[in-house]
């Protein structure tokens, strides 16, 4: 044997090219481990065979439902509208007259109690409070108190549940987003939508169970990272599928130009055969996921173009949303969300950037709400008219709230607010929520929660409950430990439910 051949053999990891000493070592380890496994398997198999003989002739019992399935669900699907940056609750739905009366005064130490704030305003050296420049009023028969910025969404006040006492565990964007979407600051956990699709399965074999759409500013601040819709250690099929605006909503689904149909089918058939051989040889779940992904992509070549073609929507529907076919926008995404849930998609995540209002709230927040208010109102109206709102839960939230004190220069025409993890808020509509209600209270300075706190894990537990899932039982084992979306916390807030 030549030196070059010897070198090749020693470094090639295929079984037929293993060096004799490596083969002996691997054979020993394989025999030791697999030998014990085969003994255990034989014992289990013989026990199963005896059980089958004992009950021969009897009809097999139906398998019990998974422990995380509840007897009843009020919602079948979720549309989560995420304001990346954090909703300024004091300017939207938590009115604080004291902040107007004490404008420019320092936030009292007795209120703050040395609780953590971000490094930005800590360096500022002063924490002058500032009230909202927007007027508040009562909406609907319930008299839900909301900002004037809810020009069109306010019409649905009697179908909305307002929570003013949301809390989270971190004051920075990335960590707070991670807690909201995956239940933990640690990397690698499955996202909220992945858990839902894992537990509920598919209602449409031609579309993914979990779809994500992005809009708004993504070049500054802290844009949502793809791990906010990642499958983590669940199978790859449960990862969120990103839909984009324009001619190609899903990358790589469309066949390349000049690639004729018979050739495409032949290539896909060959890929499937190779993957099935690999799956049978290794038992690797990722290989099975790859097969499923190719099959889903083939079906989506037909379903996605029809789904994303907004030009077929009536002109009055397009006008209600402010949608323009072929243009990437939040309005288009809201309309696509309705079309997705209408076709059985379980979890739709609308990620809109540009809500990180450290400065110039009177102008910037007003502009963002002008952009968001009309399409969300149109979505609620559209779902209601089609009979879908009663079992579709719509969530509108950010990763945390904003401070009652001003960040940066303060004038009568401009002010900003920093991150606030102690108090924030969110809105729920449809899906069995108690409409026309407000839950939770903050102190008169808008600094901390004084009644009915709702942690992010409580929100997650409540949404899963509405989907008919017991959050404490919805677990998967990974690296020797059971994990769940709500980590080691979470309580269902029954007061939010109808």
C-alpha positions as CSV (number, residue, x, y, z in Angstrom):
1,X,0.0,0.0,0.0
2,X,1.4,3.4,-0.9
3,X,1.9,6.2,1.6
4,X,-0.8,8.3,0.0
5,X,-3.3,5.4,0.3
6,X,-2.4,4.8,3.9
7,X,-3.1,8.6,4.6
8,X,-6.4,8.4,2.8
9,X,-7.5,5.3,4.8
10,X,-6.6,6.8,8.2
11,X,-8.6,10.0,7.7
12,X,-11.7,8.7,5.8
13,X,-14.5,8.1,8.3
14,X,-16.6,5.8,6.1
15,X,-16.7,2.2,7.7
16,X,-14.9,0.6,4.7
17,X,-11.9,2.9,5.2
18,X,-11.5,2.7,9.0
19,X,-8.1,1.8,10.3
20,X,-8.0,-1.6,12.1
21,X,-7.4,-0.2,15.6
22,X,-10.4,2.3,15.1
23,X,-12.6,-0.6,13.8
24,X,-11.7,-2.7,16.9
25,X,-12.5,0.1,19.3
26,X,-15.8,1.0,17.6
27,X,-16.7,-2.7,17.4
28,X,-16.2,-3.1,21.1
29,X,-18.2,0.0,22.1
30,X,-21.0,-0.8,19.7
31,X,-21.2,-4.4,20.9
32,X,-21.2,-3.3,24.6
33,X,-23.9,-0.6,24.2
34,X,-26.1,-2.2,21.6
35,X,-25.7,-5.6,23.2
36,X,-27.4,-4.3,26.4
37,X,-30.0,-2.5,24.3
38,X,-30.8,-5.6,22.4
39,X,-31.4,-7.6,25.7
40,X,-33.7,-4.9,27.0
41,X,-35.6,-4.7,23.7
42,X,-36.0,-8.5,23.7
43,X,-37.5,-8.4,27.2
44,X,-39.9,-5.7,26.2
45,X,-40.9,-7.4,23.0
46,X,-41.6,-10.7,24.8
47,X,-43.7,-8.8,27.4
48,X,-45.7,-7.1,24.6
49,X,-46.2,-10.4,22.8
50,X,-47.6,-12.0,26.0
51,X,-49.9,-9.1,26.5
52,X,-51.2,-9.4,23.0
53,X,-51.8,-13.1,23.4
54,X,-53.7,-12.5,26.7
55,X,-56.0,-10.0,25.0
56,X,-56.4,-11.8,21.7
57,X,-59.8,-11.3,20.2
58,X,-60.5,-8.0,22.1
59,X,-60.8,-4.7,20.3
60,X,-57.8,-2.5,21.0
61,X,-58.5,0.4,23.4
62,X,-58.2,3.9,22.0
63,X,-55.0,5.6,23.1
64,X,-55.6,8.2,25.8
65,X,-55.3,11.9,24.9
66,X,-52.0,13.6,25.6
67,X,-51.9,15.0,29.2
68,X,-51.6,18.5,27.9
69,X,-55.0,18.4,26.0
70,X,-57.8,20.0,27.9
71,X,-61.5,18.9,27.4
72,X,-62.4,22.3,25.8
73,X,-60.8,25.1,23.9
74,X,-62.3,28.5,23.3
75,X,-59.8,29.4,20.5
76,X,-58.6,27.3,17.5
77,X,-55.9,29.7,16.3
78,X,-53.9,32.8,17.3
79,X,-52.8,36.0,15.6
80,X,-50.0,37.6,17.6
81,X,-49.3,41.2,16.6
82,X,-46.0,42.2,18.1
83,X,-44.9,45.8,18.5
84,X,-41.1,45.3,18.5
85,X,-39.6,47.9,20.9
86,X,-42.4,48.0,23.5
87,X,-45.8,49.6,23.6
88,X,-45.9,53.0,25.4
89,X,-48.8,52.0,27.7
90,X,-49.0,55.4,29.4
91,X,-49.8,57.0,26.0
92,X,-52.1,54.3,24.8
93,X,-54.2,52.7,27.6
94,X,-52.9,53.4,31.1
95,X,-54.0,57.0,31.8
96,X,-52.2,58.8,34.6
97,X,-53.4,62.3,35.4
98,X,-50.8,62.7,38.2
99,X,-48.0,62.6,35.6
100,X,-49.5,65.6,33.9
101,X,-50.0,67.5,37.1
102,X,-46.4,66.8,38.3
103,X,-44.8,67.2,34.9
104,X,-41.0,67.7,35.1
105,X,-40.8,66.6,38.8
106,X,-38.4,63.9,39.8
107,X,-39.8,60.4,40.2
108,X,-39.9,60.0,44.0
109,X,-37.3,57.5,45.5
110,X,-40.2,56.1,47.6
111,X,-41.9,55.0,44.3
112,X,-38.8,53.8,42.5
113,X,-37.4,51.9,45.5
114,X,-34.0,51.5,43.8
115,X,-35.5,49.2,41.2
116,X,-33.5,48.5,38.1
117,X,-33.5,50.9,35.2
118,X,-31.6,50.9,31.9
119,X,-28.1,52.3,31.7
120,X,-29.2,55.0,29.3
121,X,-31.4,57.0,31.7
122,X,-29.2,56.1,34.7
123,X,-26.4,58.1,33.0
124,X,-29.0,60.9,32.4
125,X,-28.8,61.7,36.1
126,X,-32.5,62.8,36.4
127,X,-35.8,61.1,36.1
128,X,-38.4,63.8,35.4
129,X,-41.9,62.4,34.9
130,X,-44.1,63.3,31.9
131,X,-47.7,62.7,31.2
132,X,-49.2,61.8,27.9
133,X,-49.8,64.4,25.3
134,X,-52.7,62.4,24.0
135,X,-56.3,62.7,25.3
136,X,-58.1,59.6,26.7
137,X,-61.8,58.8,26.4
138,X,-64.3,56.1,26.9
139,X,-65.0,53.6,24.1
140,X,-68.0,51.3,23.5
141,X,-70.8,50.4,25.9
142,X,-68.3,49.1,28.3
143,X,-66.6,52.5,28.6
144,X,-63.1,51.1,28.1
145,X,-60.6,53.9,28.6
146,X,-58.2,54.3,25.7
147,X,-56.1,56.9,24.1
148,X,-57.4,59.0,21.2
149,X,-54.9,57.1,19.0
150,X,-57.4,54.2,18.9
151,X,-59.4,55.9,16.3
152,X,-60.7,52.8,14.6
153,X,-59.8,50.0,17.0
154,X,-61.8,51.8,19.6
155,X,-65.0,50.6,17.9
156,X,-64.1,47.1,19.1
157,X,-63.7,48.0,22.8
158,X,-66.5,45.7,23.8
159,X,-64.7,42.8,22.2
160,X,-61.3,43.7,23.7
161,X,-59.8,42.8,27.0
162,X,-57.2,45.3,28.2
163,X,-54.4,44.2,30.6
164,X,-52.5,47.1,32.3
165,X,-50.3,45.0,34.6
166,X,-47.9,43.1,32.4
167,X,-44.5,42.3,33.9
168,X,-41.4,40.7,32.5
169,X,-37.9,39.8,33.8
170,X,-35.6,42.0,31.8
171,X,-35.2,45.6,30.7
172,X,-33.3,44.9,27.4
173,X,-35.0,44.2,24.1
174,X,-33.4,40.9,23.1
175,X,-33.7,39.3,26.5
176,X,-37.3,40.5,26.9
177,X,-38.3,39.3,23.4
178,X,-36.8,36.0,24.1
179,X,-38.8,35.6,27.4
180,X,-42.0,36.6,25.6
181,X,-41.5,34.2,22.6
182,X,-39.6,31.3,24.0
183,X,-40.1,31.6,27.8
184,X,-36.5,32.0,28.6
185,X,-33.5,34.3,28.1
186,X,-31.4,31.3,27.2
187,X,-30.8,30.5,23.5
188,X,-32.2,27.4,21.8
189,X,-35.7,27.2,23.3
190,X,-38.7,26.5,21.0
191,X,-40.9,29.5,20.2
192,X,-44.5,30.0,21.2
193,X,-45.8,29.2,17.8
194,X,-43.7,26.1,17.6
195,X,-45.2,24.8,20.8
196,X,-48.7,25.5,19.6
197,X,-48.2,23.8,16.2
198,X,-46.4,20.8,18.0
199,X,-49.4,20.3,20.3
200,X,-52.3,21.0,17.9
201,X,-51.0,19.7,14.5
202,X,-52.1,20.9,11.1
203,X,-55.5,21.9,10.0
204,X,-54.3,22.4,6.4
205,X,-51.8,20.0,4.8
206,X,-50.9,22.5,2.1
207,X,-49.7,25.3,4.4
208,X,-47.4,25.4,7.5
209,X,-49.0,25.4,10.9
210,X,-46.9,28.4,12.0
211,X,-46.4,31.5,9.8
212,X,-44.4,34.7,10.5
213,X,-44.6,38.0,8.7
214,X,-42.3,41.0,9.2
215,X,-42.9,44.7,8.6
216,X,-41.7,48.1,9.9
217,X,-38.2,49.4,10.6
218,X,-35.6,46.6,10.8
219,X,-32.4,48.5,10.4
220,X,-32.1,50.1,13.8
221,X,-32.8,49.4,17.4
222,X,-33.4,45.7,18.1
223,X,-35.2,44.0,15.3
224,X,-36.7,40.6,16.1
225,X,-34.2,37.8,15.7
226,X,-35.3,34.7,13.8
227,X,-34.9,32.6,16.9
228,X,-38.2,34.3,18.0
229,X,-39.9,31.8,15.7
230,X,-37.4,29.0,15.8
231,X,-38.3,25.4,16.6
232,X,-35.5,25.0,19.2
233,X,-35.2,21.3,20.1
234,X,-38.6,20.4,18.6
235,X,-38.6,18.9,15.2
236,X,-37.7,21.2,12.3
237,X,-41.3,21.0,10.9
238,X,-42.5,23.2,13.8
239,X,-40.2,26.2,12.9
240,X,-42.1,29.3,11.8
241,X,-42.3,29.8,8.1
242,X,-41.5,33.4,7.1
243,X,-43.8,34.9,4.5
244,X,-42.6,38.0,2.7
245,X,-44.3,40.7,0.6
246,X,-43.8,40.9,-3.2
247,X,-43.7,38.3,-6.0
248,X,-42.0,35.5,-3.9
249,X,-43.6,35.3,-0.4
250,X,-41.6,32.1,0.4
251,X,-38.0,31.8,-0.8
252,X,-37.0,28.7,-2.9
253,X,-40.6,27.3,-3.2
254,X,-40.9,28.5,-6.8
255,X,-39.1,26.4,-9.4
256,X,-36.1,28.1,-11.1
257,X,-36.7,29.4,-14.6
258,X,-36.2,26.8,-17.3
259,X,-36.7,23.9,-14.9
260,X,-39.4,21.8,-16.6
261,X,-42.0,19.9,-14.5
262,X,-40.9,16.3,-15.4
263,X,-37.3,17.1,-14.4
264,X,-38.4,18.7,-11.1
265,X,-40.5,15.6,-10.2
266,X,-37.7,13.3,-11.1
267,X,-35.2,15.3,-8.9
268,X,-37.7,15.4,-6.0
269,X,-38.4,11.7,-6.2
270,X,-34.7,10.9,-6.2
271,X,-34.1,13.2,-3.2
272,X,-37.0,11.5,-1.3
273,X,-35.7,8.1,-2.0
274,X,-32.2,9.0,-0.8
275,X,-33.6,10.7,2.3
276,X,-35.8,7.7,3.1
277,X,-32.7,5.4,2.9
278,X,-30.8,7.7,5.2
279,X,-33.7,7.9,7.7
280,X,-34.0,4.1,7.7
281,X,-30.3,3.7,8.2
282,X,-29.8,6.3,10.9
283,X,-33.2,6.9,12.5
284,X,-32.3,10.7,12.4
285,X,-35.4,12.8,12.9
286,X,-33.8,15.6,11.0
287,X,-33.8,13.5,7.8
288,X,-37.5,12.8,8.2
289,X,-38.1,16.5,8.7
290,X,-36.2,17.2,5.5
291,X,-38.5,14.8,3.6
292,X,-41.6,16.6,5.1
293,X,-40.1,19.9,4.1
294,X,-39.7,18.9,0.5
295,X,-43.3,17.6,0.4
296,X,-44.7,20.7,2.0
297,X,-42.7,22.9,-0.4
298,X,-44.2,21.0,-3.3
299,X,-47.7,21.5,-2.0
300,X,-47.0,25.2,-1.3
301,X,-46.1,25.8,-4.9
302,X,-49.8,25.7,-5.6
303,X,-51.3,27.0,-2.3
304,X,-49.0,30.0,-1.6
305,X,-49.5,31.9,-4.9
306,X,-53.3,31.6,-4.5
307,X,-53.0,32.6,-0.8
308,X,-50.8,35.7,-1.4
309,X,-52.7,37.1,-4.3
310,X,-54.5,40.0,-2.7
311,X,-55.7,41.3,-6.0
312,X,-58.6,38.9,-5.7
313,X,-59.9,40.5,-2.6
314,X,-62.9,42.9,-3.1
315,X,-62.0,46.6,-3.4
316,X,-63.8,47.5,-0.2
317,X,-61.8,45.0,1.8
318,X,-58.5,46.3,0.4
319,X,-59.7,49.8,1.3
320,X,-60.6,48.9,4.9
321,X,-57.2,47.5,5.5
322,X,-55.3,50.1,3.5
323,X,-53.7,47.1,1.6
324,X,-52.0,47.3,-1.8
325,X,-51.4,44.1,-3.6
326,X,-47.7,43.4,-4.3
327,X,-46.5,46.0,-1.7
328,X,-44.8,44.9,1.5
329,X,-46.7,46.5,4.4
330,X,-48.2,45.9,7.8
331,X,-51.7,46.4,6.3
332,X,-51.0,43.6,3.7
333,X,-49.7,41.4,6.5
334,X,-53.0,41.9,8.5
335,X,-55.0,40.9,5.5
336,X,-52.8,37.9,4.8
337,X,-53.2,36.9,8.5
338,X,-57.0,36.7,7.9
339,X,-56.5,34.6,4.8
340,X,-54.1,32.3,6.6
341,X,-56.3,31.6,9.6
342,X,-59.3,31.2,7.3
343,X,-57.4,28.4,5.7
344,X,-56.6,26.7,9.0
345,X,-53.1,28.0,9.9
346,X,-52.8,27.7,13.7
347,X,-50.4,30.5,14.7
348,X,-49.7,33.7,12.8
349,X,-47.0,36.0,14.1
350,X,-47.0,39.6,12.8
351,X,-43.7,41.2,13.8
352,X,-43.7,45.0,13.3
353,X,-40.6,47.0,14.0
354,X,-40.2,50.7,14.9
355,X,-42.0,50.9,18.4
356,X,-38.8,51.7,20.4
357,X,-39.8,55.3,21.2
358,X,-36.9,56.8,23.2
359,X,-37.6,60.2,21.7
360,X,-40.3,62.3,20.1
361,X,-43.3,60.3,21.2
362,X,-45.9,62.9,20.1
363,X,-44.8,62.5,16.5
364,X,-43.4,58.9,16.2
365,X,-46.0,57.0,18.3
366,X,-48.8,58.9,16.5
367,X,-47.4,57.9,13.2
368,X,-47.0,54.2,14.2
369,X,-50.6,54.1,15.6
370,X,-51.9,55.7,12.4
371,X,-50.1,52.8,10.5
372,X,-51.4,50.0,12.8
373,X,-54.8,51.2,14.0
374,X,-56.7,50.9,10.7
375,X,-55.4,47.5,9.6
376,X,-55.9,45.9,13.1
377,X,-59.4,47.3,13.2
378,X,-60.1,46.0,9.7
379,X,-58.7,42.6,10.8
380,X,-61.1,42.4,13.8
381,X,-64.0,43.5,11.6
382,X,-63.2,41.0,8.9
383,X,-62.8,38.1,11.3
384,X,-66.1,39.1,13.0
385,X,-68.1,39.3,9.8
386,X,-66.8,35.9,8.7
387,X,-67.6,34.2,12.0
388,X,-63.9,33.7,12.8
389,X,-63.3,36.1,15.7
390,X,-65.2,33.9,18.2
391,X,-62.5,31.2,18.0
392,X,-59.5,33.3,16.8
393,X,-57.5,35.0,19.5
394,X,-55.9,38.3,18.5
395,X,-53.0,39.5,20.8
396,X,-51.5,43.0,20.5
397,X,-48.4,43.4,22.7
398,X,-44.7,44.5,23.0
399,X,-41.9,42.9,24.9
400,X,-42.3,45.4,27.8
401,X,-43.7,48.8,28.7
402,X,-42.2,52.3,28.8
403,X,-41.2,54.5,31.8
404,X,-43.3,57.2,33.4
405,X,-40.2,59.5,33.4
406,X,-38.8,61.2,30.3
407,X,-35.7,60.1,28.4
408,X,-33.8,62.8,26.6
409,X,-35.0,66.4,26.2
410,X,-38.5,67.2,27.3
411,X,-40.7,69.9,25.9
412,X,-44.4,70.4,25.3
413,X,-43.9,69.2,21.7
414,X,-41.5,66.3,22.4
415,X,-40.5,63.7,25.0
416,X,-39.3,60.1,25.1
417,X,-39.7,57.1,27.4
418,X,-37.1,54.4,28.3
419,X,-37.7,50.6,28.7
420,X,-39.8,49.5,31.7
421,X,-40.1,45.8,32.7
422,X,-42.1,46.4,35.8
423,X,-45.3,47.7,34.1
424,X,-46.6,47.3,30.6
425,X,-49.8,46.2,28.9
426,X,-51.4,44.3,26.1
427,X,-54.8,43.8,24.4
428,X,-56.7,40.6,23.7
429,X,-59.7,40.2,21.4
430,X,-61.8,37.3,20.3
431,X,-61.1,33.7,21.1
432,X,-63.2,33.6,24.2
433,X,-61.8,36.6,26.1
434,X,-64.0,38.7,28.4
435,X,-64.7,41.7,26.2
436,X,-65.0,45.2,27.4
437,X,-62.9,44.6,30.5
438,X,-59.8,46.1,32.0
439,X,-57.5,44.0,34.2
440,X,-54.7,45.0,36.6
441,X,-53.6,48.4,38.0
442,X,-50.4,50.4,38.3
443,X,-49.6,53.0,40.9
444,X,-50.6,56.6,40.3
445,X,-47.1,57.3,38.9
446,X,-47.4,54.5,36.4
447,X,-44.2,52.9,37.8
448,X,-45.1,49.5,39.2
449,X,-48.1,47.2,39.4
450,X,-50.2,47.4,42.6
451,X,-53.1,45.0,41.7
452,X,-53.4,41.8,39.7
453,X,-49.9,41.5,38.1
454,X,-49.7,39.4,34.9
455,X,-46.2,38.0,34.2
456,X,-45.3,37.1,30.6
457,X,-45.5,33.4,31.7
458,X,-49.1,34.1,32.8
459,X,-50.0,35.4,29.4
460,X,-48.4,32.4,27.7
461,X,-50.2,30.0,30.1
462,X,-53.6,31.8,29.5
463,X,-53.2,31.7,25.7
464,X,-52.3,28.0,25.7
465,X,-55.3,27.4,28.0
466,X,-57.6,29.1,25.5
467,X,-56.2,26.8,22.8
468,X,-57.1,23.8,25.0
469,X,-53.6,23.1,26.2
470,X,-52.4,22.6,29.8
471,X,-49.1,24.5,29.9
472,X,-47.7,22.6,32.8
473,X,-48.1,19.3,30.9
474,X,-47.0,20.6,27.5
475,X,-43.4,19.5,27.9
476,X,-40.7,17.8,26.0
477,X,-37.5,16.2,27.3
478,X,-34.2,17.5,26.2
479,X,-30.8,16.7,27.6
480,X,-32.2,15.0,30.6
481,X,-34.7,17.6,31.6
482,X,-38.4,18.4,30.8
483,X,-38.9,21.9,29.3
484,X,-42.0,23.9,28.6
485,X,-42.9,27.3,27.2
486,X,-43.7,28.8,30.7
487,X,-40.4,27.5,32.2
488,X,-41.1,27.0,35.9
489,X,-43.9,29.7,36.2
490,X,-47.1,30.7,34.7
491,X,-50.7,30.8,36.0
492,X,-53.9,30.9,33.9
493,X,-55.7,34.3,34.5
494,X,-59.3,33.1,34.4
495,X,-60.6,36.6,34.9
496,X,-59.6,37.4,31.3
497,X,-61.8,34.6,30.0
498,X,-65.5,34.9,29.1
